[in-house]
Amino acid sequence: MKFSNQVNVDAPIETVFEALVEFETYEKAAAKRGVKTQRSERTPKDPLGTKWDVLFSLKGKPSQVGLEIAECVAPTRLGINLDSRNLTGKIVCDLTSVSQSRTHLKVTAEIRPLTFPARLLVQSFKLTKKRLDSRFEDALSEFASRAEKKPQRGA
């Protein structure tokens, strides 16, 4: 199953990429939703190889997902692999500079089931795809707003 959305951000590409790799922001947001994250490798200068174990409840059952920064080409691309017992997937963020103060961000997320129960889960996602697409778009718009408010270097 694939989700894809894009947004234009009124900020330079470097600023948007910096906001994209502020992992503490995502960890705090996850904690507020009851999701436990444990970063297993800390790489402050280069995020490539950074890993997380993520524990959460899905449909009332405990779930665990491993995330890893698999691709990092600053300031134009960030790729994150996700693996669990039942699912595998990838999230890719592509940034394109439209002008000095405007950036186009495209985010694609794809998940693939590995087991029959996971296929049923993904099938249930497909039934609510319109609602999930809307939530994905809202999250991307929220990120864009946050990136636009971020102070720019040299400003």
N, C-alpha and C positions, 0 to 999 in steps of 0.2 A: 504494500500500500504506500502511496506516495502523496506527500503534501508539498505544495510549492506556493510561495507568495513573494511579493517584492514591494519595496517601498523606497521613495526618495527621501533622503535625510538632508536637511538644511545645515550641513556641517562638512568640513573637509574630510577626506577619506581617512587621514591619519587619526582624527578625533573619533570617527565612527569605529575604526578598528580597535582603538584603545578601549572604547566602551564595550566592544564585543569580547575582549579578553579580560575584562574585570570579573574574574570568576567568583570573587568574594560576594559580589552583588547577587549572583545566581544562587550561591550557597545559602545566603541569608533569606532570600525569597523562598527557597525550598523548605528551609527550617520553619518558616512561618506557616507553611502548609502541612507541617507534620512529616516532611520527608527528611530522612537522615542521610547526610553526605559525609564521606570520609575521603579526603584527598590523600592518595598514597604516595605521590611524588610531587615535590615542590620545585618548580623551575621558574624562578621569577623573571629572568631575562628572555628565555625562549620557552613558550608554552608547549612546544612539540614534545610529546611523550607524557604529558601530565595525565594522571589517571584519577578516577573517582569510583568508589563503590557507593551506590545509591540504593537505599532501602525505603520502601513505601508500601502502601496498601492499595491494591487494585481489585475492585469488586469484592472488597472484604477479605482478600487473601494477601498475606505478605509476599512482596516481590522484591527481587534484587536485580540491578542492572549495573554493568560495568561500562564506564565511559572512558575514552582515551582520545586525546588530541592526536590525530593521525597525520594531519597536514596543516602546515602553518606557513603561509607565504605573505608576510606583512608587506603592505597593508591591503592586499587584494583577496585573500582566500583563507578560510579556516574550515578544516574538515574534522569531524568528530565521529568516531566509530562507537557503536553501542552493541553490547553483547549480554545476553542472559541465557538461562537454561532453555528458554522457549522461543526467544526472538533474537534477531540480529538486525543491524541497520546502520545507517549513516546519515549524518546531518552535514550539509555543505552550505557555507555562507560565502557568497561571491560579492565583492565590492567593486564598483566601477566609479571612477571620478567623472562626474558630469561637468563640473566646473571647479574652481578653486574652493568654493564654499558649498558645494552640493555633491552628494554621493548617492548612487543607486545601489541598494542592497537587495540581493535575491537570496532567499533561504529555501533550500530543498531538504526535506526529511523523508527518508524511505525506511520502512520496516518490513522484514520478511519473517514469516513464522517458520519455526524449525520443528514443531510438533503439532499433532492434531488439535489438542486443546488451544494452542496458539492460533491455529488457523480459524477456529471458531471465534476467538477473541477478535482477530483482525476482521473477520466477516461482520461481527457486531459493530466494529468501527466503520465499516463501509456503509452500514445502514444509517449511520448518523454522520456521514461525511460532511454534509452541508454545515451542520452545527460545529463540527470539529474544524472545518476550514475557516469558519467565522471566528472561532476562538484563536486560531493560529494567526489570522489577520490582525485581531485585536492585540495580541501579544507583540507582534512585529511593530505595530503602530505605537504601542507603549514604549518599546525599545527605542524607536526613532525619536520620540519626544524626549526621552531621557538623554539620548546622545546629543540632541540639539541644545540641551541645557548645560551640557558638560563644558567647562571652561576650555578654551582653545589655547594651545601653546603660542606664546608671543603676543597674545591679545591683552 
